[in-house]
Amino acid sequence: MKKIITYKGKYIPEQIVSDCFIPDKFKFVDKSKTGNGFTTAFLNLPTTERFQSNIIIAPNKQVVISKQNSDTSGDIGYFYGGDESSYFELGRYKTMMFVADSFLIYKPILEKNLNFIDKILIDEAHSILIQSTFRDSLKDFFNVVKQTFKGKSIVAVTATPMLFNR
């Protein structure tokens, strides 16, 4: 059942973004309907415990680097395999932002330390699905994330309509 919520303003309110994250649920959000600011609002969401991190998974390096170039907080760790990648340390960052391929590299560590992880956002979900046709590492990616983070709140978000996908 779809829940329709309205708001005024240019950007989606943090409370609406927060409400999308339900423990042990995978939700898909179409940003073409919700408007701008979902990822920015997610970055402002608190973690349940102080030592935890929220995670953003992006489809490619450029998405992560563009966020890194505009970040002034120092609260975000960026993981994409380049020289400018952050040093990986659980509990160090409020948010850890991974390129999908880097997430897969760190997956065994994350899986063994689920208590350090709170909420997970798969950003630009349409790109992951499209790129899975020619990037083998992205095949079945949503299920990999669901299996890795059992019991966690996971939201996949896109601004590109996914008309013919479940």
C-alpha positions in Angstrom: 0.0 0.0 0.0 1.4 3.4 -1.0 1.5 6.1 1.5 1.1 9.6 0.1 2.7 12.4 2.1 2.8 16.1 1.0 5.1 18.9 2.1 6.0 22.4 1.0 9.4 23.6 0.1 12.1 22.7 -2.4 13.7 19.9 -0.5 12.2 16.8 1.2 12.2 17.1 5.0 14.5 15.0 7.1 11.6 13.5 9.0 10.1 12.0 5.8 13.5 10.6 4.9 13.9 9.2 8.4 10.5 7.5 8.2 11.6 5.6 5.1 14.1 3.6 7.2 12.3 0.8 8.9 14.4 -1.9 10.8 14.6 -5.2 8.8 13.0 -3.7 5.7 14.2 -2.9 2.2 12.3 0.1 0.7 12.5 1.5 -2.8 12.0 5.3 -3.1 11.3 7.1 -6.4 12.8 10.6 -5.9 11.1 11.8 -9.1 8.0 11.8 -6.9 9.6 12.9 -3.6 11.7 15.8 -4.9 15.3 16.9 -4.2 17.3 16.5 -1.1 16.9 12.8 -0.1 20.6 12.1 0.1 21.4 15.4 1.8 18.7 14.7 4.4 20.1 11.2 4.9 23.5 12.7 5.7 21.8 14.7 8.5 20.1 11.7 10.0 21.5 10.6 13.4 22.6 7.0 14.0 20.9 5.0 16.7 24.1 4.6 18.7 27.0 7.0 18.8 29.6 4.5 17.6 27.5 3.5 14.6 27.8 4.7 11.0 25.2 5.1 8.3 26.2 3.9 4.9 25.6 5.2 1.4 26.4 3.0 -1.6 26.8 4.7 -4.9 27.1 3.1 -8.3 30.3 4.8 -9.5 33.3 6.7 -8.3 32.2 10.1 -9.7 29.1 10.2 -7.5 31.3 9.6 -4.4 34.0 12.1 -5.5 31.5 14.8 -6.2 30.1 14.5 -2.6 33.6 14.4 -1.2 34.5 17.6 -3.1 31.5 19.4 -1.6 31.9 18.0 2.0 33.1 20.4 4.7 31.9 18.3 7.7 34.7 15.7 8.1 31.9 13.3 9.3 31.9 11.3 6.1 34.4 8.6 5.0 34.7 8.1 1.2 35.7 4.7 -0.1 36.4 4.3 -3.8 39.9 2.8 -4.1 41.8 5.9 -5.1 44.6 7.8 -3.4 42.1 10.3 -1.9 39.9 7.5 -0.4 39.4 7.8 3.4 41.2 5.5 5.9 38.7 2.7 6.8 38.0 2.5 10.5 34.7 1.3 11.9 33.1 3.9 14.2 35.2 6.7 12.9 32.6 8.3 10.6 29.0 9.3 11.0 28.5 8.2 7.4 30.6 5.9 5.2 30.1 6.4 1.5 31.2 3.6 -0.8 31.3 3.0 -4.5 29.5 -0.3 -5.0 32.8 -2.1 -6.0 34.5 -0.8 -2.8 31.6 -1.9 -0.7 32.0 -5.4 -2.0 35.7 -5.3 -1.0 34.8 -4.2 2.5 31.7 -6.4 2.7 33.3 -9.2 4.8 34.5 -6.7 7.5 31.1 -4.9 7.5 29.2 -8.2 7.7 31.3 -9.3 10.8 30.7 -6.0 12.5 27.0 -5.3 11.9 26.7 -3.6 15.3 28.7 -0.7 13.9 26.2 -0.1 11.0 22.8 1.6 11.4 21.0 2.6 8.2 21.9 1.9 4.6 21.1 4.0 1.5 21.7 2.7 -2.0 21.8 5.9 -4.0 21.2 6.2 -7.8 19.7 2.7 -7.6 18.7 2.8 -11.3 22.4 3.1 -12.3 23.3 0.0 -10.3 20.6 -2.0 -12.0 21.5 -0.7 -15.5 25.2 -1.2 -15.0 24.7 -4.7 -13.7 24.1 -5.7 -17.4 27.8 -5.1 -18.1 29.5 -5.0 -14.7 29.4 -8.5 -13.2 30.1 -7.3 -9.7 26.7 -5.5 -9.7 24.6 -8.5 -10.7 22.1 -9.2 -7.9 23.5 -6.3 -6.0 20.3 -5.4 -4.0 20.1 -9.0 -2.7 23.8 -8.9 -1.8 23.1 -5.8 0.3 20.0 -7.3 1.9 21.9 -10.5 2.8 24.9 -8.6 4.2 22.8 -6.3 6.4 20.0 -8.6 7.7 17.9 -6.8 10.2 19.0 -3.3 9.1 17.0 -0.5 7.5 17.8 -0.3 3.8 16.5 2.2 1.3 17.3 2.2 -2.5 16.6 5.6 -4.1 16.4 6.8 -7.6 15.2 9.9 -9.6 14.9 7.8 -12.7 11.6 6.0 -13.1 12.0 2.2 -13.2 8.9 1.4 -15.2 9.6 -2.1 -16.2 11.4 -3.4 -13.1 9.9 -5.0 -10.0 
